[in-house]
Structures are given as structure tokens and as C-alpha cells.
Amino acid sequence: MFKEIIIIGLGFMGASIAGAVRKKFPETNIRGYDAVKKNIDFCLSKNIINSAANIENTGCGKGGDCLIIMCIPPAAIVSFFEKHPDFFLNASLITDIGSVKKGITYNAEANNIRNFVGSHPMCGSDKTGPENADFSLLDGKKCIVIKEKADLNDESRTAKIRQTAEFWKSLNMDVIFSTAETHDDITAYTSHLPHLIAFLLSDTTLSYIFGKGKNENNDEGKAEFAGFIGNGFKDSTRIASSSPELWTDIFLMNGANVVSSLENFIASANILKGFIETGDKESLNSYLGKICGERKEAGI
């Protein structure tokens, strides 16, 4: 384990990671920074971090065994790299938790941020803020670590990638290696599209039922229609409570892949729509059965 870890971004994820390190490695010196001062103050008061980090200085001391973890939204990571490249000069390793990897990785290279290895812990919550941190959040979850083909011929890069993987494994995560391009392609379907659909489903449903209630021209009408909301809708749209700022970043930074996944979703939705419109029970049942079978086969 590193002697010192600096976490940039002390929201839900940053505080959860800091807490996981504190629980597993209590001797590690954890410093943290957040643009919102109350997040720093909260983490200090709860002993989640040892001290605050100053981003105007070089983050790690010379020759120190020091890891920097970027726990801010993807666009903010890119901006931080561009504005504060000297902060990373003495870091023995730098990683991040961004949900988009290609743009972040390439930007780190462009700004000569050495020793950077991209990561993406596949976990999170619709909750925000360090006060909601879950120190067991990482346990048993997957973490994608970026390893490009060119890295295989570079012993120094290979060592840094291995070191990154070992860090996440030490926090009880299962590591998967991937290129940045493959990561962004696949997560567009497994993570970004589900969030996009949750936002759309929430908007479509709530706009309709509350619009109906409004037409009743009284609060009783609104309350009556709201009572039709069941657990299926709540479970399907829970993640629509996630940070709009974060997901705006993700949708735009992985735009081409997200649009492609949405187009495929719309095509599938139109197939179902056609079966329902024509009353084709056999085809509808068969199509739903295929989907159900694929999900079971995937072991989800």
C-alpha cells in the first residue's frame, strides 16, 4: 500500500474510497481536496482524511510513495490536468474513477501527466456528498483498469498498470483490463444507456401523470395519479436521481458511443411497438422470451 494517497474530489465516491482505504490501511496518510469546502471539513471531522491538499503546490513530496486518485467528473478531470499539470510531478502513480476513459487518457498524455493509468470502479449510487459515503462500496465489485496494446512493450508502463490493479484488488475489487476504446464502447451500453433510459423514462412518465393531474386543476388530482406509481417504476428510475452535471459530462464525452447505443435501443423498441400495434402475440411472446433467455444466459 502507498504511504500517502491524495484524493481530488471528496463527494460520494471520493469519500467512499478514502473511507475504504482508512478501514483497510489505517496507517496510510490520506489527503484530500474538493472545490466545495464543506466536503473537506466533513471528511476531516469524520477522520476520513488526515489533512487537506493544496492544489496550487506539487501534490506529492519528492521521492514519496504517493498515489493521486481523481474522483471528480470526467470533464473536470480533463480541466484539472490542463490547469494543474505541476500538481502531479512527484506522484509515483496517478489514476481516476471516470466513467469515460478515452478522453481522459489522451488528455493526460497531451499534458505530460506521467504515471497515469486510467481506472473505472463499476459501482456508485444515486446519492451524493461525503455524508452518504459507503466504506464497503467497493467490496466484490468490478474495476476496469486501462491497458493499451502499446503498454505491453513498455516495462515501466506494465509495472504501473500492475500497481494500479493491485491497489484496487487490495480494496477487495475484481480487476478487468481493457483498452480505453473498448471500455467506452461497452460501457455506453452497460452503464451510460441505462442511465439515459432512466432519465427518459422518469421524464416521460412523470410529465404525463402530473400533466394529467394538473388538468384536474386541483391537488387531489395530482395526488391521485401519483398513487399509481409502483415499485417497478421506482426501481427502474432510481438512477435518474443521479447528478445531472456528472451525466451531462459522461453523455457528451462519450457522445458517439452513447448515440449509437441509443439508436440500437430505439430500433429494438420499434420492433416491440410494431408487434403491439399489429396484435402479433406470437412474435411479441417470442421476442420477449428471447430477451429473457439472453439475460438468464448472461447470469445477471
N, C-alpha and C positions, 0 to 999 in steps of 0.2 A: 504494500500500500504506500501511497505517496505521503511524504511528511507534511505537505501542505496542499490544500485544494482551494482554489478560488472559484466561486460561483457567481457568474454575471446573470442577474435576474432571479429575484427571490419571491417569485409568485408561487403558485401551487406546485409546479414541477420542480423549480429550483429548491424550494424549501423541503419538498419531499425527498429529493436526492441528498441534500445536506443532512437531513434527519436520518436517512438510511446509513450514510457514512458514519455519522455520530454514533448510531446504535451499534454498528459492527466494528468500528475502529475509533474508539473514544479518544485515543491519543493524537489523532490527526488534527492538525491546525486548520480550521475552516474559516476562510474569509469570504465575505460576500458583498455584492453591490446591487442596488436597484435604483432606478430613476425615481421611484416613489419612496421617500424617506421612511414613512411609517412601516413599510415592509422590512427595511433594515432594522428599525427599532424593535419590531415584533420578534424577529429572528434572534436578535441579541438578548431580549428579555427572556426568551424561552430556551436560551443556550443552544439554539440550532446552529449558530455560527459563533466563532470566537471573537471576531472583530470585523469591522467594515473595511472594504478595499477602496483604494483611491485610484480611479481610472485615469487620472492625469499623470500618474507615475508608472514606471515599469512594474507590472504586476508581481512578478516573482523575483526574488533575490538571486544574485549571480551564483551559479553552481548549485542552486537548490533543487531538491527533488519535488517538483511542483507541477500540479495539473490544473489547467483552467478549463472550466465547463461553461459553455454558452447556453444559458437557459432562457433566452428571450426569443420573440417571434422571428421567423426567417429573414424578413426584410430588415429587422433591427440588427440581426447578426451581421448582415452584409454592410449596413451603415456603420456599425461598430468597428469592423475590420478596416473600413476606409478612413474613419476618423481617428482611430487609436491604434495604429499598427505597432507603435513602440511599446504598448502595454504588454505585448506577447513576446518580447525579445528574449527573455531569460526562461521562458516556460519550457520544461522538459517534454511536455505533451499538452496539446490543446484538442478538445473535442466539443461536440454540441449535441443538442437533442432535437434539432429541427426536423420537421416533417417533410421538408423538401431538401434534397441533397445536392443535386447538380449545380444549382446556382450558388449555394454556399461554398461548396468545394472549389469551384472555379474562381470564386471571388477571393478565397483565402490564398490561392496560388497567385492571382493577379496582384495582391497586396503584399506578397512575400511573407505571408504568415506561416513560418516554418513549423514543423512538428504538428501540423493539424491533421487529424483523422476524423472524418465525419461519423456520427452515430445517430441512431434514432430508436430510443426505447419505445416499444409498441405498447404504450399504456398512457393513461391520462384520466381526465374527469371533466364533467361539465362545470365543476366547481372551480372557483378562482381564489387567489390570495393565499398567503402563507398560513393563515389561521385555519385553513381547511387541509393542510398538508397531511399526507398519509405516509408514514415512515416504512410501511410494509408494501407500498405500491409496486415496487419493482420485483418482489418475490415471485419467482416462477414465470415471469413474463419474458417475451422475446425482445432482443435488442439487435438491430441491424447495424453492422459496422461496415464502412465502405472500404473496399479493397479493389483497386483497378488492376487490369492486366499488367500495366507497366510497373506496378509495385512489386510484382513477383521477381523482377530482375534487379531490385534495389534492396540490399540487405538492411540498410538503415530504415527505409520505409516499412519493410516487412516487420522489423522489430517494434516500430511504433504502433503498427496495426495490431500486432500480438499483445502489446502492452495495453492498448485500448480495450481489446477484448477481455483481457484478464481483469481489468478494472471492473467492467460490468458483471463479469462472472463472479467476482468477489462479493457483489451485492445480490447474488442469487438469481441472476438473469441468464437466460439461454441465448447465446450469440449466434447470429446468422450473418454470413459475409455476402456482400453484394456490390456490384458496381453502382455508381450514382445514377446512371441512366436507367438501369433495370429497377432500382429502388423507386424512382419517381414514376415509372411506368406502372408498376404493380400497385404501389400504394395509392395511386389515383383511383384504382378500383376498390381496394380493400379498406381504405380509410377516408380519402377525400370525397369520393362519390357518396358513401353512406352519410357523411355529414351534410353534403349538399342536398341530398334527398330529404334528410330530416328537416332541414330548413324549409325546403319547398313544401313538404307535407304539412308542417306546422302552419305555414302561411296560408296554404290553400284551404285547410280545414277551419282554422280559427277565423280567417277572413269571412268565410261563408257562414259559419254558425253565428258569429257575433253580428254579422250583417243581417242575418235573419232576425236575431234578437232586436237589433236596432229598428228593424221595420215594424216590430211590435210596438215600438215607441214607448216602452217602459222598461224599468229594470227587471221586472218579473219575467219578461220575455227573454231577456239576456240570460238570466239565471237558469231558466228552464232549459234552454238549448245547451248551456254549459254542462248541465247534468247528464247530457248524452255522451260526454267524453269518458271513455273506458280505459282500462289498463293497456289495451293493445295500442291505442294512440299514444298514451303516456310513455310506454316502453319504446315505441318506435321513434319518438321525437325527443327523448331525453337529451340527446347530444345537441339539439337545436338551442339549448341554453348555454352552449359554449361561447367563448369570447368572439364577438363579431370581428374585432380587429385582427385577431390571430388568423381566423379563417379567411378573411379577405386577403391577407398576405399569402396564405397557402394556395388558395384558388388561383390567384394571379401569377404567383411564381411557378406554379406547375400547370399553367393555363392550357397548353396544348394537350397534355395528357388528361386533364380533367374534362375538357371539352369532348375529347374522343370517348371517354368513359360515359359521359352523359348522353352522347349520340347513340351509343350502343344500348344504354338503358331505355331511351326513348323508342328505339326500334323494337325492343322486347315488349315495352308497354303497348305499342301499337299492335303487335301480334295478339296480345291478350284482348285488347279493345276490339279487334276485328272478330274474334271468337264470340265475345259477349254480344256484340251488335247483331251478329247473324244467328245467335242462338245455337252455335255449334258446340253442343255439350260434350260430344266425344273428343273433339280436338282440344277443348278447354281442359277437360279432365286429364287428357294425355300430357298436355303441356305442363300443367301443374304437377303431375306425377313425376315428370322428368326433372323438374326443378327440385322437388322434394327428395328424389333419389340422389341427385348430384350433391345436395347438401349433406345427406347422410353418408355418402361415399367419401366426402371430404373430412368426415369426422368432426364436424362442427356441432 
